[in-house]
Amino acid sequence: MADLELAVSDDTTEIDLLADWTDDAPRTRRALDDVLPVAGDAARWGDELYFSVPVDVEAENSRSEVEVGSLAYWPAGAKLCLFWGPTPASTGTEPRAASPVNVVARVRDVSALSTVEGGAHVRVERA
């Protein structure tokens, strides 16, 4: 069973995703878990969606280059970020954040996100 369910919707489609918590940033994970469910209108930056969350956590095992499917908190902007491919900061095919992020979960299958055009509404809740 997955730990999290994500719903990503744009003008034409709704995508349901499953994710599992990671142990990369336990304090950030607890802070996010305490405020779930969260939702917001996300901006798109390459193959990344990000939206504001009511969490204030400092950098914790943060890094700029992340794996495909990473769900991460961006301390510099109090945003939750979903990565599924290269961003404008990438030097190749790897997802790369604008500045270091705290990875809290991994989405199992992000292939459906390739159909998202522009921004989208994202909701994250416990499974």
C-alpha positions in Angstrom: 0.0 0.0 0.0 1.2 3.5 -0.8 1.8 6.2 1.8 0.5 9.1 -0.3 -2.0 9.8 -3.1 -1.5 12.7 -5.5 -4.1 14.1 -7.8 -2.8 16.3 -10.6 -5.4 18.0 -12.8 -5.2 20.5 -15.7 -7.9 21.7 -18.1 -8.1 18.4 -19.9 -7.2 15.5 -17.6 -6.8 14.3 -14.0 -3.9 12.0 -13.1 -3.9 9.9 -9.9 -0.5 9.0 -8.6 0.8 6.9 -5.7 3.9 7.8 -3.6 6.0 6.4 -0.8 7.7 8.3 2.0 11.5 8.3 2.0 13.8 8.6 4.9 15.9 11.4 3.3 14.5 14.3 5.3 12.6 13.0 8.4 11.9 16.4 10.0 10.5 17.7 6.8 8.5 14.6 6.2 6.9 14.9 9.7 6.1 18.6 9.1 4.5 17.9 5.8 2.6 14.9 7.2 1.2 17.1 10.0 -0.5 19.5 7.5 -1.9 16.9 5.0 -3.9 17.1 3.0 -2.4 20.0 1.0 -3.5 21.3 -2.4 -2.7 24.3 -4.6 -2.5 25.7 -8.1 1.0 24.7 -9.2 3.3 26.5 -11.6 5.3 24.5 -14.1 9.1 24.8 -14.5 10.2 22.3 -17.1 9.2 18.9 -15.9 8.5 20.1 -12.4 5.3 21.3 -10.7 5.5 23.3 -7.5 3.0 24.9 -5.2 2.9 26.6 -1.8 2.5 24.6 1.4 2.0 25.8 5.0 5.4 24.3 6.1 8.5 26.1 7.4 11.4 23.8 7.6 15.1 24.5 7.0 17.3 22.6 4.6 17.7 18.9 5.6 19.9 16.6 3.6 19.0 18.9 0.7 20.3 18.6 -2.8 19.6 20.2 -6.2 19.8 17.1 -8.4 17.0 14.6 -7.6 15.6 11.4 -9.0 12.7 11.2 -11.4 9.5 11.0 -9.3 10.9 12.9 -6.3 8.4 14.8 -4.2 10.5 17.5 -2.4 10.1 20.5 -0.2 11.8 23.7 -1.3 12.9 25.6 1.8 13.8 28.8 -0.1 10.2 29.2 -1.2 8.0 27.0 1.1 6.9 25.0 -1.9 6.2 21.3 -2.5 7.8 20.2 -5.8 7.1 17.2 -8.0 9.8 16.3 -10.5 9.4 14.0 -13.5 12.1 15.1 -15.9 14.6 17.9 -16.8 14.0 21.5 -15.7 15.7 24.7 -17.0 18.5 24.1 -14.4 19.2 20.6 -15.7 22.4 19.9 -17.6 21.1 16.7 -19.1 18.0 14.5 -18.6 18.1 14.6 -14.8 15.6 16.6 -12.8 17.4 19.6 -11.1 15.8 22.1 -8.7 16.5 25.8 -8.9 18.2 25.5 -5.4 18.5 22.6 -2.9 15.3 20.7 -1.9 14.5 18.2 0.8 13.2 15.0 -0.7 10.3 13.5 1.3 8.7 11.0 -1.0 9.0 9.2 -4.3 6.1 8.8 -6.8 5.9 5.3 -8.1 5.0 6.1 -11.8 5.3 9.6 -13.2 4.8 8.6 -16.9 1.3 10.1 -17.1 2.7 13.5 -16.2 4.1 13.9 -19.7 0.5 14.9 -20.8 0.3 17.9 -18.4 0.5 21.2 -20.3 1.3 24.3 -18.3 0.3 24.6 -14.7 -2.0 22.2 -12.9 -3.9 21.8 -9.6 -2.2 19.4 -7.3 -3.5 17.7 -4.2 -1.5 15.5 -1.8 -3.1 13.4 0.9 -2.4 10.3 3.0 -3.4 7.0 1.1 
